[in-house]
């Protein structure tokens, strides 16, 4: 293991902040985030895992955002800004669906309110608040200056992608960038304000989590979006043509999730260029994520050994090829710069022996998903009796169905195997899976919050390869103290929290 606390048995819940209840159209970093941490503490949970916290991109996916460093503006809560007098509480009255997020209308409304809050900040901010923002911005210049200018230009030239902006701006001519910073100074200041507020609110959440004995588990997508501040600012670090467009894109070949694979569409890294400057971009990216979270799950760990390269003109991921990734060199550079790396390796999918060896050399725990365990026989690596301690076990991930939904669609072999293995008739299959995860030797055990609540397929977070995902929210009426005690009992009995939390 790479971090002392990760060597201890622990348990937690996977829930993205957008899924929290709240009056403003989507979950955010406001009061309900604190209520949720109180519930986690009552349930004996010491881990809260989120999805990526960055801005959402096409399809509302947090895995395709406009920055690898910025926070999602839609997560910024209004309550702290109302308390400071920057925003009128009366202006927040709006009627929203409290179970699903309507991203198109919500984005317009929330950005409008953030601009109102920014206007209030400019009018009423104290000298100390102005100084605090300026001091924070100075520490973040490595990414913040490019991000805020990118967002201002994106708004000015929408819906054009950055290669279609005026050539001087797309090509980052120094004089054109300087002129743009003057021309769009008010918009740049707005985006800086939003990121500052995200930082303050998230760090307050992190501090509260720690006060409750809860560690935050972040999520780092391996790739970034093409239409992003990162790609525009450093096009030399990506496989782009002279016009700034990708000739090849990222994805994965056909697998468990899709017969045609997944064509993600992200630009691919120019690993040779990244290696020549000592992987500085990656070092700063991981440093930033470890500032936000206590441990980071790196999505698609397989891609650091070799990755699936798809011609950009292909409509799906079938016609691709494996290309070599950076391997040990990247993680050696990260360790040299950052020290011990509290990282979880998402080693799912088509995993080769070389991927296994890289994970072993780094010491990162890998992942096991119980929903994948019952399709074969007793030798299945996802069955708890085949785990090794340096493992993170999940009942399911954000890409899986909920456990009750999975059970409803399971075939006869899977059902019979589950009933025998877990001594259940299926009526409490989500609790049977939770118990199996907790009582396994895996040091860390996590479950989707939907699985604690026993919810069906219409509550799943994402269905890979489809649109209309990422919008699920829960209601507090579905959550009661008895669920917290039931989960706390399992967690205590399995040695993942103090035995005193067990109610016998």
C-alpha positions in Angstrom: 0.0 0.0 0.0 1.1 3.6 -0.6 -0.5 5.3 2.3 -0.9 4.3 5.9 -4.6 5.0 6.3 -5.3 3.0 3.1 -3.7 0.0 4.8 -6.6 -0.1 7.3 -10.0 -1.7 6.6 -12.6 0.9 5.7 -15.9 1.3 4.0 -17.8 4.0 2.2 -20.4 5.1 -0.3 -20.2 6.3 -3.9 -22.4 9.3 -4.5 -21.7 12.3 -6.8 -22.7 15.7 -5.2 -25.1 16.4 -8.1 -27.2 13.5 -6.8 -27.8 15.2 -3.4 -31.2 16.7 -2.6 -31.6 20.4 -2.6 -33.8 23.2 -3.8 -31.8 24.5 -6.7 -32.2 21.9 -9.5 -29.2 19.7 -8.7 -27.2 18.6 -5.7 -24.3 21.0 -4.8 -21.8 21.9 -2.1 -24.5 23.4 0.1 -26.2 22.2 3.3 -27.2 18.8 1.9 -23.6 17.8 1.4 -23.1 18.2 5.2 -26.3 16.3 6.0 -25.0 13.5 3.8 -21.7 13.4 5.7 -23.6 13.3 9.0 -25.5 10.3 7.6 -22.3 8.6 6.5 -20.9 9.1 10.0 -24.0 7.6 11.6 -23.7 4.6 9.2 -20.1 4.0 10.2 -18.8 4.9 6.8 -15.3 6.5 6.6 -15.1 7.0 2.8 -17.1 9.2 0.4 -16.3 8.7 -3.2 -17.5 11.1 -5.9 -17.3 11.2 -9.6 -14.9 13.7 -11.2 -15.6 17.2 -9.8 -14.8 19.1 -12.9 -17.1 20.9 -15.3 -19.5 18.6 -17.2 -19.1 18.3 -21.0 -21.0 16.8 -23.9 -23.8 14.6 -22.7 -23.5 16.1 -19.3 -20.8 13.7 -18.5 -18.3 14.6 -15.7 -15.7 12.5 -17.7 -15.7 15.0 -20.6 -15.2 18.4 -19.1 -13.7 21.7 -20.2 -10.8 21.5 -17.7 -8.8 18.8 -15.9 -8.2 21.3 -13.0 -11.3 23.4 -12.6 -14.3 22.7 -10.4 -17.8 22.3 -11.8 -19.6 25.7 -11.6 -22.9 23.8 -11.2 -21.7 22.5 -7.9 -21.2 26.0 -6.4 -23.8 26.4 -3.7 -25.8 29.7 -3.4 -26.3 29.7 0.4 -22.8 30.9 1.3 -23.1 33.7 -1.1 -26.5 34.7 0.2 -25.0 34.8 3.7 -22.3 37.2 2.5 -24.9 39.5 1.0 -23.8 39.0 -2.6 -27.0 37.3 -3.7 -30.6 37.9 -2.8 -32.3 34.8 -1.3 -35.6 35.8 -2.9 -34.1 35.6 -6.4 -33.5 31.8 -5.9 -37.2 30.8 -6.0 -37.5 28.3 -8.8 -39.4 25.1 -9.3 -37.2 22.1 -10.3 -37.7 18.4 -10.6 -36.2 17.0 -7.3 -35.4 13.5 -8.8 -33.8 14.4 -12.2 -31.5 17.1 -13.3 -32.6 19.1 -16.4 -29.1 20.1 -17.4 -29.9 22.5 -20.3 -32.2 24.8 -18.4 -30.4 24.3 -15.1 -27.1 25.4 -16.6 -28.6 28.7 -17.9 -30.3 29.4 -14.6 -27.5 28.6 -12.3 -24.9 30.6 -14.3 -27.3 33.5 -14.3 -27.4 33.4 -10.5 -23.7 33.0 -10.3 -23.3 36.2 -12.3 -25.7 37.9 -10.0 -23.6 36.7 -7.0 -20.4 38.0 -8.8 -22.0 41.4 -9.3 -22.8 41.4 -5.6 -19.3 40.4 -4.8 -17.9 43.3 -6.9 -20.1 45.8 -5.1 -19.9 44.5 -1.5 -16.7 42.5 -1.1 -14.5 43.6 1.8 -10.8 44.4 1.3 -10.0 41.1 3.0 -12.2 39.1 0.6 -10.7 40.8 -2.4 -7.2 40.1 -1.1 -8.1 36.4 -0.3 -9.4 35.9 -3.9 -6.3 37.5 -5.4 -3.9 35.4 -3.2 -5.7 32.2 -4.1 -5.7 33.0 -7.8 -2.0 33.6 -7.7 -1.4 30.1 -6.3 -3.4 28.6 -9.2 -2.0 30.5 -12.1 -0.6 27.4 -13.7 -4.1 26.4 -14.8 -6.5 29.3 -13.8 -5.3 31.9 -16.3 -5.7 29.6 -19.3 -9.0 28.3 -18.0 -10.7 31.6 -17.4 -9.6 33.0 -20.8 -10.8 29.8 -22.5 -14.2 30.1 -20.8 -14.5 33.8 -21.9 -13.6 32.9 -25.5 -15.8 29.9 -25.5 -18.7 32.1 -24.5 -17.8 34.7 -27.1 -17.5 32.2 -30.0 -20.0 29.6 -29.0 -20.9 27.1 -30.4 -17.6 27.0 -32.3 -14.9 24.6 -31.0 -11.6 26.2 -30.3 -9.9 25.2 -33.6 -12.7 27.3 -35.3 -11.9 30.4 -33.4 -10.0 33.2 -35.1 -6.7 31.7 -36.1 -4.6 34.0 -33.9 -6.6 32.9 -30.8 -6.8 29.2 -31.8 -3.1 29.3 -32.4 -2.4 31.2 -29.2 -0.6 34.2 -30.7 0.8 36.1 -27.8 -0.4 39.5 -29.0 -3.9 38.2 -29.6 -4.1 36.6 -26.2 -3.0 39.8 -24.5 -5.7 41.8 -26.4 -8.3 39.1 -25.5 -7.5 39.3 -21.8 -8.2 43.1 -21.9 -11.3 42.8 -24.0 -12.8 40.0 -22.0 -11.5 41.1 -18.5 -15.0 41.1 -16.9 -15.8 37.6 -18.1 -12.4 36.4 -17.0 -13.0 37.9 -13.6 -16.4 36.1 -13.3 -14.9 32.7 -14.1 -12.1 33.4 -11.6 -14.7 34.2 -8.9 -16.7 31.0 -9.6 -13.6 28.9 -9.2 -12.6 30.6 -6.0 -16.0 29.9 -4.6 -15.8 26.3 -5.6 -12.4 26.0 -3.9 -13.7 27.6 -0.6 -16.8 25.5 -0.5 -15.1 22.2 -1.4 -12.3 22.8 1.1 -14.9 23.5 3.8 -16.6 20.1 2.9 -13.2 18.4 3.1 -12.5 19.9 6.5 -16.0 18.8 7.8 -15.5 15.3 6.4 -12.2 15.0 8.3 -13.9 16.2 11.5 -16.3 13.3 11.1 -13.5 10.8 10.3 -14.4 10.6 6.6 -11.9 10.5 3.8 -12.7 11.8 0.4 -12.1 9.6 -2.7 -11.8 11.6 -5.9 -12.0 10.4 -9.5 -9.5 11.3 -12.2 -10.5 10.5 -15.8 -7.5 9.4 -17.8 -8.3 11.6 -20.8 -9.5 15.1 -21.2 -12.0 16.6 -23.7 -10.8 18.1 -27.0 -12.8 21.3 -26.4 -11.0 22.1 -23.1 -8.7 24.6 -21.7 -6.1 21.9 -21.3 -6.0 20.9 -25.0 -6.2 24.5 -26.2 -3.4 25.7 -23.9 -1.0 22.8 -24.7 -1.9 21.3 -28.1 1.6 20.0 -28.3 0.8 17.4 -25.6 -1.9 15.8 -27.8 -2.2 13.9 -31.1 -3.6 16.7 -33.1 -3.2 17.8 -36.7 -2.0 21.2 -37.9 -5.6 22.6 -37.5 -5.8 21.5 -33.9 -8.2 18.6 -34.6 -7.6 14.9 -33.5 -7.0 12.3 -36.2 -7.4 9.6 -33.7 -9.5 9.4 -30.5 -9.8 7.4 -27.3 -12.1 4.6 -26.4 -12.2 0.9 -25.6 -12.9 -2.1 -27.8 -16.0 -4.3 -27.5 -16.4 -5.6 -24.0 -18.9 -6.4 -21.2 -20.6 -3.1 -21.6 -20.9 -2.8 -25.4 -20.7 -5.0 -28.5 -19.3 -2.1 -30.5 -17.0 -0.9 -27.8 -17.0 2.7 -26.5 -15.9 5.5 -28.7 -15.2 8.2 -26.1 -13.9 10.7 -28.6 -11.2 12.3 -26.4 -7.9 13.3 -28.0 -5.0 11.0 -27.3 -1.9 12.1 -25.5 1.4 12.6 -27.2 3.3 10.6 -24.6 6.7 11.3 -26.2 6.1 15.1 -25.8 4.9 14.6 -22.2 7.9 12.5 -21.3 10.3 15.1 -22.7 9.3 17.6 -20.1 9.2 15.1 -17.3 5.4 14.7 -17.3 5.0 18.1 -15.7 1.3 18.4 -16.8 0.5 15.1 -15.2 2.3 16.0 -12.0 0.3 19.3 -11.7 -2.9 17.5 -12.5 -2.4 14.8 -9.8 -1.2 17.4 -7.3 -4.4 19.3 -7.9 -6.6 16.3 -7.4 -4.8 15.2 -4.3 -5.4 18.7 -2.9 -9.2 18.1 -3.5 -9.3 14.5 -2.2 -7.5 12.2 0.1 -7.2 9.4 -2.4 -7.8 9.4 -6.2 -9.2 6.7 -8.3 -7.6 6.9 -11.7 -10.0 5.8 -14.4 -8.9 3.4 -17.2 -5.6 2.4 -15.6 -5.2 0.0 -18.5 -4.5 3.0 -20.8 -1.1 3.7 -19.1 0.2 0.4 -20.4 -1.5 0.5 -23.8 -4.6 2.3 -25.1 -7.2 1.8 -27.8 -6.6 4.2 -30.7 -9.6 4.8 -33.0 -9.5 6.7 -36.3 -11.6 9.9 -35.7 -13.8 9.2 -38.6 -15.0 5.9 -37.2 -18.5 5.9 -35.8 -17.8 3.3 -33.1 -14.8 1.6 -31.4 -14.6 -1.6 -33.4 -11.8 -0.5 -35.8 -9.0 0.5 -33.5 -5.6 -0.7 -32.4 -3.6 -0.9 -29.2 -0.8 1.6 -28.8 1.8 1.8 -26.0 1.4 4.0 -23.0 4.0 5.6 -20.7 4.0 2.7 -18.2 6.5 3.0 -15.3 8.0 6.3 -16.4 4.9 8.3 -15.6 4.4 6.9 -12.1 8.1 7.2 -11.3 7.9 10.9 -12.2 4.7 11.4 -10.1 6.3 9.6 -7.1 9.5 11.6 -7.4 7.5 14.9 -7.4 4.7 14.1 -5.1 5.9 11.3 -2.8 3.6 8.5 -1.8 0.6 8.3 -4.1 -2.7 7.5 -2.6 -4.2 6.1 -5.8 -6.8 3.5 -6.7 -6.2 1.8 -10.1 -9.4 1.2 -12.1 -8.1 -2.0 -13.6 -11.4 -3.3 -15.1 -12.1 -4.4 -18.7 -9.6 -6.2 -20.9 -6.7 -6.5 -18.5 -3.4 -8.0 -19.7 -0.6 -9.5 -17.5 1.4 -6.3 -18.3 -1.3 -4.2 -16.7 -1.3 -6.4 -13.6 2.5 -6.1 -13.3 2.4 -2.3 -13.6 -0.2 -2.1 -10.8 1.9 -4.5 -8.7 5.0 -2.3 -9.2 3.1 0.9 -8.2 1.5 -0.8 -5.2 -1.9 0.7 -6.1 -4.9 -1.3 -5.1 -7.0 -2.6 -7.9 -10.8 -2.9 -8.2 -13.2 -5.8 -8.0 -16.9 -5.5 -8.8 -19.3 -8.0 -7.4 -21.8 -7.8 -10.2 -19.1 -9.3 -12.5 -18.5 -12.2 -10.2 -21.2 -14.8 -11.0 -21.2 -15.3 -14.7 -18.6 -18.1 -14.6 -17.4 -20.5 -12.0 -15.7 -20.4 -8.6 -12.4 -19.3 -10.2 -13.8 -15.9 -11.2 -11.4 -13.2 -9.9 -14.3 -11.0 -8.8 -15.6 -13.5 -6.2 -14.6 -12.5 -2.7 -12.7 -15.7 -1.9 -10.3 -14.9 -4.7 -9.5 -11.3 -3.5 -6.2 -10.2 -2.2 -6.1 -7.6 0.6 -4.7 -4.8 -1.6 -8.1 -4.4 -3.3 -11.1 -2.1 -3.4 -14.3 -4.0 -3.8 -17.5 -2.4 -5.1 -21.0 -3.8 -5.3 -21.2 -1.9 -8.6 -19.8 1.3 -10.1 -21.5 4.3 -11.7 -21.4 2.5 -15.0 -23.3 -0.5 -13.6 -26.9 -1.0 -12.9 -28.0 -0.9 -9.3 -27.8 -4.3 -7.6 -31.6 -4.8 -7.6 -31.7 -3.8 -11.3 -28.8 -6.2 -12.0 -30.6 -9.0 -10.2 -33.8 -8.4 -12.1 -31.9 -8.9 -15.4 -29.5 -11.7 -14.2 -29.7 -15.0 -16.0 -30.6 -18.3 -14.3 -27.0 -19.3 -13.8 -26.1 -16.0 -12.1 -29.1 -16.1 -9.9 -28.5 -19.7 -8.8 -24.8 -18.9 -8.1 -25.7 -15.8 -6.1 -28.3 -17.6 -4.0 -25.8 -20.4 -3.2 -22.8 -18.2 -2.6 -24.5 -15.6 -0.5 -27.2 -17.7 1.1 -30.0 -15.5 -0.1 -33.3 -16.0 -1.9 -32.8 -12.7 -3.7 -35.3 -10.7 -1.7 -32.4 -8.8 0.1 -29.8 -9.2 -2.7 -28.5 -5.7 -2.2 -27.8 -6.3 1.5 -26.3 -9.7 0.6 -23.9 -8.0 -1.8 -23.0 -5.4 0.8 -22.3 -8.0 3.4 -20.1 -10.0 0.9 -18.1 -6.8 0.0 -17.6 -5.8 3.7 -16.7 -9.3 5.0 -14.1 -9.8 2.2 -10.4 -9.4 2.7 -10.4 -6.3 0.5 -9.1 -3.4 2.5 -11.6 -0.9 1.1 -15.3 -1.6 0.4 -17.5 0.8 -1.4 -21.1 0.7 -2.7 -23.4 2.9 -4.7 -25.8 4.8 -2.5 -28.6 3.4 -4.6 -27.6 -0.1 -3.4 -27.9 1.0 0.2 -31.4 2.3 -0.6 -32.3 -0.9 -2.6 -33.3 1.1 -5.7 -34.0 -0.4 -9.1 -32.7 0.2 -12.6 -34.5 3.6 -13.1 -32.1 5.0 -10.5 -28.8 4.0 -12.1 -26.4 6.8 -12.7 -25.0 5.9 -16.2 -25.5 3.5 -19.0 -22.3 3.5 -21.1 -22.8 4.4 -24.7 -26.2 6.1 -24.2 -27.4 9.6 -23.7 -29.6 11.1 -21.0 -27.5 9.9 -18.1 -25.9 11.5 -15.0 -29.1 13.1 -13.8 -30.2 10.9 -10.9 -30.9 12.4 -7.5 -32.2 10.9 -4.2 -34.7 12.2 -1.7 -34.2 12.3 2.1 -37.6 10.6 2.5 -36.0 7.5 1.0 -33.3 7.5 3.8 -34.0 6.6 7.4 -32.0 6.0 10.5 -32.6 2.3 10.4 -30.6 2.1 7.1 -27.7 3.8 8.8 -27.8 1.4 11.7 -28.0 -1.6 9.4 -25.0 -0.5 7.4 -23.1 0.5 10.6 -23.7 -3.0 12.0 -22.2 -4.7 8.9 -19.3 -2.3 8.8 -18.5 -2.8 12.5 -18.9 -6.6 12.4 -16.5 -6.7 9.4 -13.8 -4.6 11.2 -14.1 -1.6 9.0 -15.1 0.8 11.8 -14.9 0.5 15.6 -16.7 -2.5 17.1 -18.5 -0.2 19.5 -20.7 0.9 16.5 -22.2 -2.6 16.4 -25.7 -2.6 17.9 -26.5 -6.2 19.1 
